[in-house]
Amino acid sequence: MSDDTSHSRPGTEVATVDEERYPVPDPGLEPHIPRLTDVDERAANRATRQVATFFGLVPLLSIGFVVVYFAVPGNVWVDFGPLRANTRNLLLGLTFGLALLFLGIGAVQWARKLMDDEEKIDYRHSAASSDDDKNYMLTELDKVVDESKLTRRKIIGRTLLAALATILLPMIAGLADLGPWPTKKKRAETIERTIWAPGIRVVQDVTFEPFKPEDIEIGQLINAEPANLQDLHGSEYQIEKAKAAVIVVRMDPNTIKIPPSRQDWQIGGILCYSKICTHVGCPISLWEQQTHHLLCPCHQSTFDLGDSGVVVFGPAKRALPQLPIALDAEGYIVAQRDFTVPVGPSYFERDSRDDYEVGDK
Ligand code: FES
């Protein structure tokens, strides 16, 4: 590496070194050692082909990703000994991962083998640029473009352009996974309903045991599910569980406020609420027996279960939806119907009316 004084600009004032203050002289740059590709045109051509090959593989892999995305069914599995993988996910990961890898390798090889690697010194000068300086800069820019070998080795520029343009394809194709367009009808069939229905037993989470009022003590909280969740499997089970999860709490009826519209939604101080926070949907069960407050661990939204689940603190804007409950012929706790308002976080199309008043009807 060498001190490239030929790059000094007209009018540049080079700072003088205060030798008393800085007794160690500036060692300058080491001489530049040319690489094989700097002196051997065949080696440079070989490196060009390598870079172009890596960039050229990116469009093929990106298009491969899109083909796999739409052509390979999501229910095909492949076994690797004791491990099992979803074929579609495996191929999507391989195609997109290799596309990014080859784009990176191509860029690194280009920089290491073909771009100019000579270090240069550019001394500080006054902030305002003269016309000479501007012209110098434009000349330097031209030189940088030339040194990148983009003008001489056009195939690198073309393949890089194709690689950058097509690397976006997998991301655009992935937008299809955002789900169906949320029309009013689609929302009513999906996020605005749960599998709770008249007469569905409220059962304990995990064990699916039904329970009666006498099984719950005052101050106790039970994590619960609808009994019909047991009939579902796979992703359908997960989706419905995420919406239908509830908590059942028992409080002293004399210490809580139950509005007239909700008197028949509870059984002697036993109330059932959605377990899904109305802020951004975390499951909640941090229960303060004395205050009747339910705290969400994610962002500390706090709901008063002794007052229809209204928000008393935190970023949530809607009360926790309450599930109307009753007893069946055998004395077990059951749902009277589905929730009267959608559970979970708010979203664009969601009516901003107050659930507490409107949901009771
Ligand atoms: S998800 Fe509950 S407070 Fe944010």
Boltz pocket constraint, residues with backbone or C-beta under 6 A from the ligand:
constraints:
  - pocket:
      binder: B
      contacts: [[A, 277], [A, 278], [A, 279], [A, 280], [A, 281], [A, 282], [A, 296], [A, 297], [A, 298], [A, 299], [A, 300], [A, 301], [A, 314], [A, 315], [A, 316]]
      max_distance: 6.0
